[in-house]
Amino acid sequence: MPRDAARATELACDYLCIGAGTSTLGFVDVVLSASKDKTFIIVDKHTAPGGHWTMAYPFVTLHQPAGSYGVNSEPLGKKFENGRELLDIDDLATGEEIVAYYRRVMDKFVATGRVRYFPKATYDFEVKTFVTQDGERCSVSYGKLVTPESNVTVPSMRPPLFEVAAGRAVVKPVNSLPNEEHEHYVVLGGGKTGADAVLHLLKRGVPLQRLKWVVPRDAWFNLREVYVANGSLLGSTLIILDSLLQNDSSLAAFLAMERMGLIGRLDEEIDPDVMKHAIVTTDELHLLRGVQTVRLGRVRAVASEHIELERGQLPLENDTLLVDCTATAFASTRGDYAIFNPGHIRLSSGGTSLPSHSSARIGHLEATFETDAEKNAMFYLPQSAPGTGYVFDRADFIEGLYAELKTSGTFSAHPPSAKFLQNSRTEVMSMVHMTVPMIKSMSPALHQLRKQAKAFITKVEEEGWDDVPAKILGF
């Protein structure tokens, strides 16, 4: 061990948390609220809490309603009725608002006296120390280590993932887009970030003939008007379950969801095999469809006069800005590891839940049950081989939905956990987001949901679909 590590200031806590992003803060919030004496040390490499949000592009917004994002104890949404934070499809918090929100959350944590926060510090697992922004080296004795599994990397956090030669084009991360004026633009990346960049350029008035979009794989988009209709995901969940139950192939089920207005695609002649969970309005999808789309695979390299793609080349015009949107999304929701391990909690986005809710549920399990075995038994994860990120092909989508419904079932069968879900703002179908009239009107639909969920679970376990048989689902 280095001599300076041996002289490190010694700290102690119950939970040593690495990172101060969505997952970590969601977990800390629940465990902190559920206990009177648990202590936490949060070591974060960024200058402010919020994880990748602190380095996101300036025009970024949430795709989901702000009313269910963040931590359980602090509202983010702007729409309230009789003290209830409602889900408003038009309330999409900006990146700046989210960073300010997480500052408030962290300030509240620190004010309890049980949380110590160290920004601009990187924990060295090899020597088990970190250096504070004031240069002090610290070691930590802890009961449990808490690490997020997301590993989100946005373009501003790294150089391009491909070689770039000097020539007709420059490559810059999407963050620089508002400050750049060029004759031509090529957006690289077909996910949420890529769609945001294309829409930003179109709304800025860039003519279609000056814009191209490199989309390595076509994906389905969730359409916001139906996805969060009437302030709830109940309707969209029923559409998904009904489509999967009424069709013998997963593709036919997705086409049925499209006919119901829940999802859409860039080209009606192409059947996407992935769902990246980007959410757009129907009008935005029509705008995206008007852009010249290049479908030649991923970028291999940028030469002086063309882009080298997996299946061909794209010639470059003079004065072209290549907008790097090739960010990785959330980490795989796979079950090749346990969330709860001796002395180590690995925060994972299980099923189809986003990290804000998954980490809150993990925090609840940590605060409620004694053994790791009990906690892991409450939280289902897809079981097949590790994936590449929060990007589902159709089999992944079915696995994720199955795991989500199984986890909801175990929580619902355990009264304290059922109460937690009913009062959790990060649960999009929580009662805290519904007025009394909404609850009464949705009662038949909730009964239908339970019935459909049971039938879906049975189909996954016993039959599957023609193009996704049960034997490959891993359950």
PEPEMO-V799064 format. One record per pair of residues at least 24 apart in sequence whose C-alpha atoms are under 6 Angstrom apart, sorted by the first residue. I is the first residue (numbers start at 1). J is the second residue. D is the distance in Angstrom with one decimal. If there is no record, write none. Layout:
i: (I I)
j: (J J)
d: (D D)
//
This chain:
i: (8 8 8 9 10 10 10 11 11 12 12 12 13 13 13 14 14 14 14 15 15 15 15 15 16 16 16 16 17 17 18 18 18 19 19 20 20 20 20 21 21 22 23 23 23 26 26 26 26 27 27 27 30 31 31 39 39 40 41 41 41 42 43 44 44 45 45 45 45 46 46 47 47 49 50 50 57 60 60 61 61 61 61 62 62 63 65 65 65 66 66 66 68 68 68 69 70 72 72 84 84 85 86 87 88 144 144 145 146 146 147 148 148 149 149 150 150 152 152 153 153 154 155 162 162 163 164 165 165 165 166 167 168 168 168 168 169 169 169 170 170 171 172 172 173 173 174 174 174 182 183 184 184 185 185 185 186 186 186 186 187 187 187 188 188 188 188 189 189 189 190 192 193 194 212 212 213 213 214 214 215 215 216 216 216 218 219 219 219 220 220 220 221 221 221 221 222 222 223 223 223 223 223 224 224 224 226 227 248 248 249 249 249 273 274 274 275 275 276 329 329 330 330 331 331 332 332 332 332 334 334 334 334 335 335 335 340 350 351 351 351 351 352 352 352 357 378 379 380 383 384 395)
j: (137 138 139 138 138 139 140 139 140 140 141 142 39 40 142 39 40 142 143 40 142 143 144 145 40 41 145 146 42 146 42 43 147 43 44 44 49 50 51 50 51 356 355 356 359 71 356 359 360 359 360 363 363 363 367 114 115 115 115 116 117 117 118 119 121 119 120 121 122 119 120 119 120 102 99 102 175 94 95 92 93 94 95 92 93 279 89 91 92 91 92 93 425 426 428 426 356 424 425 432 433 433 433 231 231 343 344 344 344 345 346 346 347 347 348 330 331 329 330 327 328 327 327 300 301 301 302 302 303 304 304 304 304 305 318 319 319 320 321 321 322 322 323 324 323 324 323 324 325 319 319 210 320 211 320 321 211 212 213 322 213 322 323 214 323 324 325 215 325 326 215 278 325 325 292 293 293 294 293 294 294 295 295 297 298 272 272 274 275 264 265 275 263 264 278 279 263 279 262 263 279 280 281 279 280 281 262 262 465 466 465 466 467 393 392 393 391 392 391 389 390 389 390 389 390 387 388 389 390 381 382 383 386 381 382 383 372 381 400 401 403 404 400 401 404 426 410 407 407 474 474 468)
d: (5.0 4.8 5.7 4.5 5.8 5.0 5.9 6.0 4.6 5.3 4.7 5.7 5.2 5.5 4.9 5.2 6.0 5.1 4.6 4.8 5.9 5.9 5.0 5.8 5.9 5.0 4.9 6.0 4.7 4.6 6.0 5.2 5.4 5.7 4.3 5.6 5.1 5.9 5.7 4.5 3.8 5.8 5.4 5.7 5.2 4.8 5.7 5.4 5.1 4.9 5.1 4.6 5.3 5.4 5.7 4.7 5.9 4.7 5.8 4.8 6.0 4.8 4.9 4.9 5.5 5.9 4.5 4.7 5.1 5.9 5.1 5.3 5.2 5.8 5.6 5.7 4.0 6.0 5.6 5.8 5.5 4.2 5.6 5.1 5.6 5.5 5.4 5.5 5.4 5.9 5.5 5.7 5.4 4.4 5.8 5.8 5.5 5.9 5.4 6.0 5.9 5.5 4.6 4.8 5.8 4.4 5.3 4.7 5.9 4.8 5.2 5.8 4.6 5.7 5.5 5.0 4.3 5.9 5.8 5.9 5.6 4.7 5.6 5.9 5.1 4.9 4.7 6.0 5.1 5.5 5.6 3.9 5.9 5.9 4.7 5.7 5.8 4.6 5.7 5.3 6.0 4.6 5.6 5.9 5.8 4.6 5.5 5.6 5.9 6.0 5.6 4.7 4.5 4.9 5.4 4.9 5.8 4.7 5.6 4.9 4.8 5.9 4.7 5.0 5.9 5.3 5.5 5.6 5.0 4.9 4.5 5.0 5.6 5.3 5.1 5.9 4.8 5.9 5.9 4.7 6.0 5.5 5.7 4.1 5.1 5.1 5.0 4.9 5.3 5.7 5.1 5.1 5.4 5.2 5.5 5.8 4.5 4.6 5.5 5.3 5.7 5.3 5.2 5.9 5.7 5.1 5.4 5.9 5.3 5.9 4.9 5.0 5.6 5.3 5.3 4.0 6.0 5.1 4.7 5.7 5.5 5.4 4.6 4.4 5.6 5.3 6.0 4.5 5.6 5.8 4.9 5.9 5.7 4.7 5.1 4.6 5.3 5.4 4.0 5.8 4.8 4.3 5.2 5.8 5.9 5.0 5.7 5.2 5.4 5.2 5.3 6.0)
//
